[in-house]
Amino acid sequence: MDECERSADGETDSFDGEIDSVGYSGDGKSAVGISPASVLRATAYPFLLLAVVLVGASALVIRWDPAIVSPLFLVGTLTYLAILEQLIPYDRTWHPGKEEWRWYGIYFLLTMAGSGLAQLLVTAAVGWISAHERGHHLWAEIPGALLAGSLVSYLVHRLGHTSALLWRLHGVHHVPQKVNGVNHVLDIVLAQSLVQLTLALAGFSRWAVLVTGLFVVAQGYFVHANIDVRIGRFNHLLASPEQHRLHHSTDLSEAGHYGSDLSCWDHLFGSFTWRPGREPAAVGLHDPSSFPGTGEILAGFLHPWRRRPGPAPGTD
């Protein structure tokens, strides 16, 4: 499947009008106007980051219970990104069909149920382990929590690609020939739990963990969204859908980008492959026969316990 295709019929998105995504004429010599789509592409991500800041600051000021603010923010983030997928899709052929919606609905419910249960347990543990009162200024503590949590997330994700056992969990996410939210529920539970518990054990306050968690949630769903948003040089600082599409590439030489929030660890550990204009020709598994299809939900859930696991993942 050619990822560069933007619509099923190959025509320009009507939301764009006759102006390209950066508001320039076809010859690139002069700006001829700004389309609604180009404005939305430029503002969609800054607005999401602003929401993280505003919700986080409000939660700190009014001492909002993390068990309440986190799920509400998740719902808001999902709704926002779902609207963007309709207005500025990266590839219209990635929009689910009727049968796919049933599959994704089941995956979503299973993931939310498992994550919700794990979140309750982790939140309780974080509340017990983490300091309720800050030992340092919160605005100095939050960057430290963000870096620590991002590093753990990166390592867990990369281990999911290099460990044969963990790959049987994480590989379910790479089965579709499009980037979406299909996950093995245990893979999600493992990643979320390890990050938050690490932050708690490191001594970060529950408020720093909360704010960091809001950013991680926003980034995690943003990089998987089917939206045509480009962040340019900020790719060297923050993760983006551009990078994560490369992560899902069937070409293993470009399938790096294990970070879903910050890009610094991909730079540090040599897994940063993005460059302007680089897009994968196809996404999915390098060896599709090694996993059940997306529609085989029960088989996918039981795949980690098969007697004959798929081949070693490498960087697939």
Contacts in CASP RR format, 6 or more apart in sequence:
PFRMAT RR
TARGET T0000
AUTHOR 0000-0000-0000
METHOD contacts of the structure
MODEL  1
MDECERSADGETDSFDGEIDSVGYSGDGKSAVGISPASVLRATAYPFLLL
AVVLVGASALVIRWDPAIVSPLFLVGTLTYLAILEQLIPYDRTWHPGKEE
WRWYGIYFLLTMAGSGLAQLLVTAAVGWISAHERGHHLWAEIPGALLAGS
LVSYLVHRLGHTSALLWRLHGVHHVPQKVNGVNHVLDIVLAQSLVQLTLA
LAGFSRWAVLVTGLFVVAQGYFVHANIDVRIGRFNHLLASPEQHRLHHST
DLSEAGHYGSDLSCWDHLFGSFTWRPGREPAAVGLHDPSSFPGTGEILAG
FLHPWRRRPGPAPGTD
1 93 0 8 1.000
1 177 0 8 1.000
1 178 0 8 1.000
1 282 0 8 1.000
1 283 0 8 1.000
2 281 0 8 1.000
2 282 0 8 1.000
3 90 0 8 1.000
3 91 0 8 1.000
3 245 0 8 1.000
3 279 0 8 1.000
3 280 0 8 1.000
3 281 0 8 1.000
3 282 0 8 1.000
3 283 0 8 1.000
4 279 0 8 1.000
4 281 0 8 1.000
5 91 0 8 1.000
5 93 0 8 1.000
6 12 0 8 1.000
6 13 0 8 1.000
6 89 0 8 1.000
6 90 0 8 1.000
6 91 0 8 1.000
6 92 0 8 1.000
6 228 0 8 1.000
7 13 0 8 1.000
7 89 0 8 1.000
7 91 0 8 1.000
7 92 0 8 1.000
7 93 0 8 1.000
8 92 0 8 1.000
8 93 0 8 1.000
12 18 0 8 1.000
13 37 0 8 1.000
13 88 0 8 1.000
13 89 0 8 1.000
13 92 0 8 1.000
15 35 0 8 1.000
15 36 0 8 1.000
15 37 0 8 1.000
15 87 0 8 1.000
15 88 0 8 1.000
16 35 0 8 1.000
16 37 0 8 1.000
16 38 0 8 1.000
17 35 0 8 1.000
17 37 0 8 1.000
19 25 0 8 1.000
19 32 0 8 1.000
19 33 0 8 1.000
19 34 0 8 1.000
19 35 0 8 1.000
19 38 0 8 1.000
20 26 0 8 1.000
20 38 0 8 1.000
21 37 0 8 1.000
21 38 0 8 1.000
21 41 0 8 1.000
21 228 0 8 1.000
21 230 0 8 1.000
22 38 0 8 1.000
23 31 0 8 1.000
23 32 0 8 1.000
23 33 0 8 1.000
23 34 0 8 1.000
23 35 0 8 1.000
23 38 0 8 1.000
24 30 0 8 1.000
24 31 0 8 1.000
24 32 0 8 1.000
25 31 0 8 1.000
25 32 0 8 1.000
37 87 0 8 1.000
37 88 0 8 1.000
40 84 0 8 1.000
40 87 0 8 1.000
40 88 0 8 1.000
41 88 0 8 1.000
41 228 0 8 1.000
41 229 0 8 1.000
41 230 0 8 1.000
44 84 0 8 1.000
44 88 0 8 1.000
44 227 0 8 1.000
44 229 0 8 1.000
45 222 0 8 1.000
45 229 0 8 1.000
45 231 0 8 1.000
45 240 0 8 1.000
48 77 0 8 1.000
48 80 0 8 1.000
48 218 0 8 1.000
48 222 0 8 1.000
49 218 0 8 1.000
51 73 0 8 1.000
51 77 0 8 1.000
51 80 0 8 1.000
51 218 0 8 1.000
52 211 0 8 1.000
52 214 0 8 1.000
52 215 0 8 1.000
52 218 0 8 1.000
55 69 0 8 1.000
55 73 0 8 1.000
55 214 0 8 1.000
56 69 0 8 1.000
56 210 0 8 1.000
56 211 0 8 1.000
56 214 0 8 1.000
58 64 0 8 1.000
59 66 0 8 1.000
59 69 0 8 1.000
59 207 0 8 1.000
59 210 0 8 1.000
59 211 0 8 1.000
59 214 0 8 1.000
60 138 0 8 1.000
60 207 0 8 1.000
60 210 0 8 1.000
60 211 0 8 1.000
66 123 0 8 1.000
66 126 0 8 1.000
66 206 0 8 1.000
66 209 0 8 1.000
66 210 0 8 1.000
67 120 0 8 1.000
67 123 0 8 1.000
69 210 0 8 1.000
69 214 0 8 1.000
70 119 0 8 1.000
70 123 0 8 1.000
70 210 0 8 1.000
70 213 0 8 1.000
70 214 0 8 1.000
70 217 0 8 1.000
73 214 0 8 1.000
73 217 0 8 1.000
73 218 0 8 1.000
74 217 0 8 1.000
77 217 0 8 1.000
77 218 0 8 1.000
77 221 0 8 1.000
77 222 0 8 1.000
78 221 0 8 1.000
81 221 0 8 1.000
81 222 0 8 1.000
81 225 0 8 1.000
81 227 0 8 1.000
84 225 0 8 1.000
84 227 0 8 1.000
84 229 0 8 1.000
85 95 0 8 1.000
85 225 0 8 1.000
85 226 0 8 1.000
85 227 0 8 1.000
88 227 0 8 1.000
88 228 0 8 1.000
88 229 0 8 1.000
89 95 0 8 1.000
89 226 0 8 1.000
89 227 0 8 1.000
89 228 0 8 1.000
90 226 0 8 1.000
90 227 0 8 1.000
90 228 0 8 1.000
90 241 0 8 1.000
90 245 0 8 1.000
91 178 0 8 1.000
91 226 0 8 1.000
93 178 0 8 1.000
94 178 0 8 1.000
94 179 0 8 1.000
94 180 0 8 1.000
94 226 0 8 1.000
95 226 0 8 1.000
96 104 0 8 1.000
96 180 0 8 1.000
100 294 0 8 1.000
103 182 0 8 1.000
103 294 0 8 1.000
103 295 0 8 1.000
103 297 0 8 1.000
104 180 0 8 1.000
104 181 0 8 1.000
104 182 0 8 1.000
106 297 0 8 1.000
107 181 0 8 1.000
107 182 0 8 1.000
107 183 0 8 1.000
107 297 0 8 1.000
108 181 0 8 1.000
110 185 0 8 1.000
110 301 0 8 1.000
111 181 0 8 1.000
111 183 0 8 1.000
111 185 0 8 1.000
111 188 0 8 1.000
113 185 0 8 1.000
114 185 0 8 1.000
114 188 0 8 1.000
114 189 0 8 1.000
115 185 0 8 1.000
115 188 0 8 1.000
115 189 0 8 1.000
115 192 0 8 1.000
118 188 0 8 1.000
118 189 0 8 1.000
118 192 0 8 1.000
118 193 0 8 1.000
119 192 0 8 1.000
121 193 0 8 1.000
122 192 0 8 1.000
122 193 0 8 1.000
122 196 0 8 1.000
122 197 0 8 1.000
123 196 0 8 1.000
125 197 0 8 1.000
125 200 0 8 1.000
126 196 0 8 1.000
126 197 0 8 1.000
126 199 0 8 1.000
126 200 0 8 1.000
126 206 0 8 1.000
126 209 0 8 1.000
127 200 0 8 1.000
127 206 0 8 1.000
129 197 0 8 1.000
129 200 0 8 1.000
129 201 0 8 1.000
129 203 0 8 1.000
130 199 0 8 1.000
130 200 0 8 1.000
130 203 0 8 1.000
130 204 0 8 1.000
130 205 0 8 1.000
130 206 0 8 1.000
130 209 0 8 1.000
131 203 0 8 1.000
131 204 0 8 1.000
131 205 0 8 1.000
131 206 0 8 1.000
132 205 0 8 1.000
132 206 0 8 1.000
133 205 0 8 1.000
134 141 0 8 1.000
134 205 0 8 1.000
134 207 0 8 1.000
134 208 0 8 1.000
135 141 0 8 1.000
135 205 0 8 1.000
138 205 0 8 1.000
138 207 0 8 1.000
138 208 0 8 1.000
141 204 0 8 1.000
141 205 0 8 1.000
141 208 0 8 1.000
142 208 0 8 1.000
142 211 0 8 1.000
142 212 0 8 1.000
144 204 0 8 1.000
144 208 0 8 1.000
145 199 0 8 1.000
145 202 0 8 1.000
145 204 0 8 1.000
145 208 0 8 1.000
145 209 0 8 1.000
145 211 0 8 1.000
145 212 0 8 1.000
146 212 0 8 1.000
146 215 0 8 1.000
146 261 0 8 1.000
146 262 0 8 1.000
147 262 0 8 1.000
147 264 0 8 1.000
148 198 0 8 1.000
148 199 0 8 1.000
148 202 0 8 1.000
148 204 0 8 1.000
149 195 0 8 1.000
149 198 0 8 1.000
149 199 0 8 1.000
149 212 0 8 1.000
149 216 0 8 1.000
150 216 0 8 1.000
150 259 0 8 1.000
150 261 0 8 1.000
150 262 0 8 1.000
150 264 0 8 1.000
150 265 0 8 1.000
151 265 0 8 1.000
152 194 0 8 1.000
152 195 0 8 1.000
152 198 0 8 1.000
152 199 0 8 1.000
153 191 0 8 1.000
153 195 0 8 1.000
153 216 0 8 1.000
153 259 0 8 1.000
153 260 0 8 1.000
153 261 0 8 1.000
154 258 0 8 1.000
154 259 0 8 1.000
154 265 0 8 1.000
154 266 0 8 1.000
154 269 0 8 1.000
156 190 0 8 1.000
156 191 0 8 1.000
156 194 0 8 1.000
156 195 0 8 1.000
157 170 0 8 1.000
157 191 0 8 1.000
157 258 0 8 1.000
157 259 0 8 1.000
157 260 0 8 1.000
158 258 0 8 1.000
158 269 0 8 1.000
158 271 0 8 1.000
159 166 0 8 1.000
160 166 0 8 1.000
160 167 0 8 1.000
160 169 0 8 1.000
160 170 0 8 1.000
160 313 0 8 1.000
161 167 0 8 1.000
161 170 0 8 1.000
161 258 0 8 1.000
161 313 0 8 1.000
161 314 0 8 1.000
161 315 0 8 1.000
161 316 0 8 1.000
162 313 0 8 1.000
162 314 0 8 1.000
162 315 0 8 1.000
163 313 0 8 1.000
164 309 0 8 1.000
164 310 0 8 1.000
164 312 0 8 1.000
164 313 0 8 1.000
165 304 0 8 1.000
166 187 0 8 1.000
166 190 0 8 1.000
167 312 0 8 1.000
167 313 0 8 1.000
167 316 0 8 1.000
168 303 0 8 1.000
168 304 0 8 1.000
168 306 0 8 1.000
168 309 0 8 1.000
168 310 0 8 1.000
169 184 0 8 1.000
169 186 0 8 1.000
169 187 0 8 1.000
169 190 0 8 1.000
169 304 0 8 1.000
170 184 0 8 1.000
170 187 0 8 1.000
171 184 0 8 1.000
171 187 0 8 1.000
171 285 0 8 1.000
171 291 0 8 1.000
171 313 0 8 1.000
171 316 0 8 1.000
172 182 0 8 1.000
172 183 0 8 1.000
172 184 0 8 1.000
172 187 0 8 1.000
172 291 0 8 1.000
172 300 0 8 1.000
172 303 0 8 1.000
173 181 0 8 1.000
173 182 0 8 1.000
173 183 0 8 1.000
173 184 0 8 1.000
173 187 0 8 1.000
174 248 0 8 1.000
174 284 0 8 1.000
174 285 0 8 1.000
174 291 0 8 1.000
174 316 0 8 1.000
175 182 0 8 1.000
175 284 0 8 1.000
175 285 0 8 1.000
175 288 0 8 1.000
175 291 0 8 1.000
175 292 0 8 1.000
175 293 0 8 1.000
175 294 0 8 1.000
176 182 0 8 1.000
176 283 0 8 1.000
176 284 0 8 1.000
176 294 0 8 1.000
177 282 0 8 1.000
177 283 0 8 1.000
177 284 0 8 1.000
178 226 0 8 1.000
178 283 0 8 1.000
179 224 0 8 1.000
179 226 0 8 1.000
179 241 0 8 1.000
179 244 0 8 1.000
179 245 0 8 1.000
179 248 0 8 1.000
179 283 0 8 1.000
180 224 0 8 1.000
180 226 0 8 1.000
181 224 0 8 1.000
182 294 0 8 1.000
184 300 0 8 1.000
184 301 0 8 1.000
184 303 0 8 1.000
184 304 0 8 1.000
185 301 0 8 1.000
186 304 0 8 1.000
195 216 0 8 1.000
196 209 0 8 1.000
196 213 0 8 1.000
199 208 0 8 1.000
199 209 0 8 1.000
199 212 0 8 1.000
200 206 0 8 1.000
200 209 0 8 1.000
204 212 0 8 1.000
215 261 0 8 1.000
216 260 0 8 1.000
216 261 0 8 1.000
219 238 0 8 1.000
219 239 0 8 1.000
219 260 0 8 1.000
219 261 0 8 1.000
220 239 0 8 1.000
220 260 0 8 1.000
220 261 0 8 1.000
222 240 0 8 1.000
222 241 0 8 1.000
223 239 0 8 1.000
223 240 0 8 1.000
223 241 0 8 1.000
223 243 0 8 1.000
223 244 0 8 1.000
223 260 0 8 1.000
224 241 0 8 1.000
224 244 0 8 1.000
225 241 0 8 1.000
226 241 0 8 1.000
227 241 0 8 1.000
229 240 0 8 1.000
229 241 0 8 1.000
230 240 0 8 1.000
230 242 0 8 1.000
231 238 0 8 1.000
231 240 0 8 1.000
231 242 0 8 1.000
232 276 0 8 1.000
234 240 0 8 1.000
235 242 0 8 1.000
235 243 0 8 1.000
235 263 0 8 1.000
235 274 0 8 1.000
236 263 0 8 1.000
236 267 0 8 1.000
236 272 0 8 1.000
237 262 0 8 1.000
237 263 0 8 1.000
237 264 0 8 1.000
238 261 0 8 1.000
238 262 0 8 1.000
238 263 0 8 1.000
239 257 0 8 1.000
239 259 0 8 1.000
239 260 0 8 1.000
239 261 0 8 1.000
239 262 0 8 1.000
239 263 0 8 1.000
242 274 0 8 1.000
242 279 0 8 1.000
243 257 0 8 1.000
243 259 0 8 1.000
243 263 0 8 1.000
243 266 0 8 1.000
243 274 0 8 1.000
244 257 0 8 1.000
244 260 0 8 1.000
245 279 0 8 1.000
245 280 0 8 1.000
245 283 0 8 1.000
246 254 0 8 1.000
246 255 0 8 1.000
246 256 0 8 1.000
246 257 0 8 1.000
246 273 0 8 1.000
246 274 0 8 1.000
246 278 0 8 1.000
246 279 0 8 1.000
246 280 0 8 1.000
247 255 0 8 1.000
247 256 0 8 1.000
247 257 0 8 1.000
247 258 0 8 1.000
248 255 0 8 1.000
248 280 0 8 1.000
248 283 0 8 1.000
248 284 0 8 1.000
249 255 0 8 1.000
249 280 0 8 1.000
249 281 0 8 1.000
249 282 0 8 1.000
249 283 0 8 1.000
249 284 0 8 1.000
250 280 0 8 1.000
250 281 0 8 1.000
250 282 0 8 1.000
250 283 0 8 1.000
250 284 0 8 1.000
250 285 0 8 1.000
250 286 0 8 1.000
251 280 0 8 1.000
251 281 0 8 1.000
251 282 0 8 1.000
252 286 0 8 1.000
252 314 0 8 1.000
252 315 0 8 1.000
252 316 0 8 1.000
253 273 0 8 1.000
254 273 0 8 1.000
254 278 0 8 1.000
254 280 0 8 1.000
255 273 0 8 1.000
255 280 0 8 1.000
255 315 0 8 1.000
255 316 0 8 1.000
256 266 0 8 1.000
256 271 0 8 1.000
256 272 0 8 1.000
256 273 0 8 1.000
256 315 0 8 1.000
257 263 0 8 1.000
257 266 0 8 1.000
257 271 0 8 1.000
257 272 0 8 1.000
257 273 0 8 1.000
257 274 0 8 1.000
258 265 0 8 1.000
258 266 0 8 1.000
258 271 0 8 1.000
259 265 0 8 1.000
259 266 0 8 1.000
263 272 0 8 1.000
265 271 0 8 1.000
266 272 0 8 1.000
285 291 0 8 1.000
285 316 0 8 1.000
286 316 0 8 1.000
287 310 0 8 1.000
287 311 0 8 1.000
287 316 0 8 1.000
290 310 0 8 1.000
290 311 0 8 1.000
291 300 0 8 1.000
291 303 0 8 1.000
291 310 0 8 1.000
292 299 0 8 1.000
292 300 0 8 1.000
292 303 0 8 1.000
293 299 0 8 1.000
293 300 0 8 1.000
303 309 0 8 1.000
END
